[in-house]
Amino acid sequence: MNREIYKYELHQACCRNDLGWSMALMRVILLPVPRISLNTIRRRFASLLAVILTCCLPMVSFGGSINLNLQKLASYNSELPFQKAFTECELATSIPNYVAKSSTKRVGNVILVDDARHIGQGLALAIRVVELEAPGGGGWTGGKGLALEATLYRDGAIVETIRKSQRTNSYSPVLIKPTTCSILNSNSRVLADQITDWVKRKIWTLGLED
């Protein structure tokens, strides 16, 4: 495996907030090269520093210095299937609440708003459910999952939109109540953390960190 692949592995590990990134870092630094020169060492560390700055550092907490306006209701197209599950599981409110909880700990102050598109100045985030797989019967009726679109706005203009999905294929004994709603909410919490990590990286990219 060459150094470029190691660098890619390090970058991916950092973006996953994976503790294994440190081992990947050591492999890159210690990868043997015959008659290594001082200039080669300098280039290596510069390359590693670039990887860390573009992905690892956004994982640190901003200590509440950022205000994030979060749309308090997640939308879902009324023509898509499983409307009953969307309503009964209260996904319209629970998904933004999970994002708010995650973002409050790891991004900054979260302000719930009616419409992220019209907040004027500042950062705003809107969540939309674009796919839902939720047959009734809990863990006994097959996989459950959902896909979310998150759109980040700055001063009313779209910065970027991403799509994240999470699916539970079968019943897991870890789930205390293997109902359809508990499975969807478990998946939603995973997606909320992923969206939070993405927002943190975008804040860093925009130069808005404190």
C-alpha positions in Angstrom: 0.0 0.0 0.0 1.5 3.3 -1.0 1.6 6.6 0.9 -1.3 8.1 -1.0 -3.6 5.3 0.1 -2.4 5.8 3.7 -3.2 9.5 3.4 -6.7 8.7 2.1 -7.2 6.2 5.0 -6.1 8.9 7.5 -8.5 11.4 6.0 -11.4 9.0 6.1 -10.7 8.0 9.6 -10.6 11.6 10.7 -13.9 12.3 9.0 -15.5 9.4 10.8 -14.1 10.8 14.1 -12.4 7.3 14.5 -9.8 6.8 17.2 -8.0 4.5 14.7 -6.9 7.6 12.8 -3.8 7.8 15.1 -2.6 4.4 14.0 -3.0 5.5 10.4 -1.1 8.6 11.1 1.8 6.6 12.6 1.9 4.3 9.6 2.2 7.3 7.2 5.0 8.9 9.3 6.9 5.7 9.9 6.5 4.2 6.4 10.1 3.3 5.6 11.9 5.0 2.7 15.5 4.3 2.0 17.9 7.2 2.4 15.1 9.6 3.4 16.1 13.2 3.0 15.2 16.2 5.2 13.2 17.7 2.4 11.2 14.5 2.1 10.4 14.6 5.8 9.3 18.2 5.5 7.0 17.4 2.6 5.5 14.5 4.5 4.7 16.5 7.6 3.2 19.3 5.4 1.1 16.8 3.6 -0.1 15.3 6.9 -0.8 18.7 8.4 -3.0 19.5 5.4 -5.0 16.3 5.9 -5.5 17.1 9.6 -6.5 20.7 9.0 -9.1 19.8 6.4 -10.9 17.1 8.4 -9.7 16.4 11.9 -9.7 19.9 13.4 -13.4 20.5 12.6 -14.1 17.7 15.0 -13.1 19.9 18.0 -15.8 21.8 19.9 -16.5 25.4 19.1 -17.5 26.0 22.7 -20.9 27.6 21.9 -19.4 30.3 19.7 -21.6 29.5 16.7 -25.3 30.3 16.3 -27.1 27.7 14.2 -30.7 28.3 13.2 -32.4 24.9 12.9 -35.8 24.5 11.2 -37.9 22.9 13.9 -39.9 20.6 11.6 -38.5 18.0 9.2 -40.5 17.9 6.0 -41.7 14.8 4.1 -43.3 14.6 0.7 -47.0 13.7 1.2 -46.9 11.6 -2.0 -44.2 9.2 -0.6 -45.1 5.9 1.1 -45.3 5.3 4.9 -47.0 8.5 5.8 -48.5 6.8 8.8 -45.1 5.8 10.2 -43.8 9.4 9.6 -46.8 10.8 11.6 -47.0 8.2 14.4 -43.3 8.1 15.0 -43.3 12.0 15.1 -40.3 12.1 12.8 -41.1 15.7 11.9 -40.1 16.8 15.4 -37.8 14.0 16.6 -35.3 14.3 13.8 -34.6 18.1 14.3 -34.5 17.4 18.1 -31.8 14.8 17.6 -29.8 17.2 15.4 -30.3 20.0 17.9 -29.1 17.9 20.8 -26.0 16.8 18.8 -25.2 20.2 17.5 -25.6 21.9 20.9 -22.9 19.7 22.3 -20.5 19.9 19.3 -21.3 23.0 17.2 -22.7 25.8 19.3 -26.0 27.5 20.1 -29.0 26.1 18.3 -32.0 28.3 17.7 -35.2 26.6 16.5 -36.9 28.5 13.6 -40.0 28.0 11.5 -38.2 28.3 8.1 -34.5 28.1 7.6 -34.6 29.8 4.2 -35.8 33.1 5.7 -33.8 33.8 8.7 -31.8 36.6 7.2 -28.2 36.8 8.5 -26.4 33.8 9.8 -26.3 30.1 9.4 -29.5 27.9 9.1 -30.1 24.2 8.6 -33.2 22.5 7.2 -33.8 18.7 7.3 -36.0 16.8 4.8 -36.9 13.1 4.8 -36.5 11.9 1.3 -36.9 8.2 1.8 -38.7 6.1 4.4 -38.9 2.4 4.7 -41.2 1.6 7.6 -43.4 -1.4 7.4 -45.3 -2.1 10.6 -44.4 -4.9 13.0 -41.2 -3.7 14.4 -38.1 -5.8 14.0 -40.1 -8.8 12.8 -41.1 -7.4 9.5 -37.8 -6.7 7.7 -35.5 -3.8 7.4 -36.4 -0.2 8.5 -34.6 2.9 7.4 -34.7 6.4 6.1 -32.7 8.9 4.1 -32.3 12.6 5.0 -31.4 15.7 3.1 -29.7 18.4 5.0 -29.4 21.9 3.5 -27.2 24.5 5.1 -27.9 28.2 4.4 -25.7 31.2 5.0 -27.4 34.6 4.9 -30.4 33.0 3.1 -28.3 31.4 0.3 -27.7 27.7 0.0 -24.2 26.6 1.0 -24.6 22.9 0.3 -27.0 20.1 0.5 -26.1 16.5 1.5 -27.9 13.2 1.7 -27.4 10.7 4.4 -29.1 7.3 4.9 -29.3 4.7 7.6 -31.0 1.3 7.6 -31.4 -1.5 10.1 -31.7 -4.8 8.3 -33.2 -6.9 11.0 -34.1 -7.0 14.7 -31.3 -6.3 17.1 -31.4 -7.5 20.7 -29.7 -4.2 21.7 -33.1 -2.5 21.0 -35.1 -2.5 24.2 -38.4 -2.0 22.3 -38.0 -3.3 18.8 -40.9 -1.3 17.4 -40.9 0.4 14.1 -40.7 3.8 15.7 -37.8 2.8 18.0 -35.8 1.5 15.1 -36.4 4.6 13.0 -35.5 6.8 16.0 -32.3 4.9 16.5 -31.4 5.4 12.8 -32.3 9.1 13.1 -29.9 9.6 16.0 -27.1 8.1 13.9 -27.9 10.4 11.0 -28.2 13.4 13.3 -24.6 12.9 14.4 -23.4 12.5 10.8 -25.2 15.8 9.9 -23.6 17.5 12.9 -20.1 16.4 11.8 -20.8 17.7 8.3 -22.0 21.1 9.6 -18.9 21.4 11.7 -16.7 20.8 8.7 -18.6 23.4 6.6 -18.3 26.0 9.4 -14.6 25.4 9.4 -14.5 25.7 5.6 -16.4 28.9 5.7 -13.9 30.4 8.2 -16.6 31.0 10.9 -14.9 29.2 13.7 -13.9 31.2 16.7 
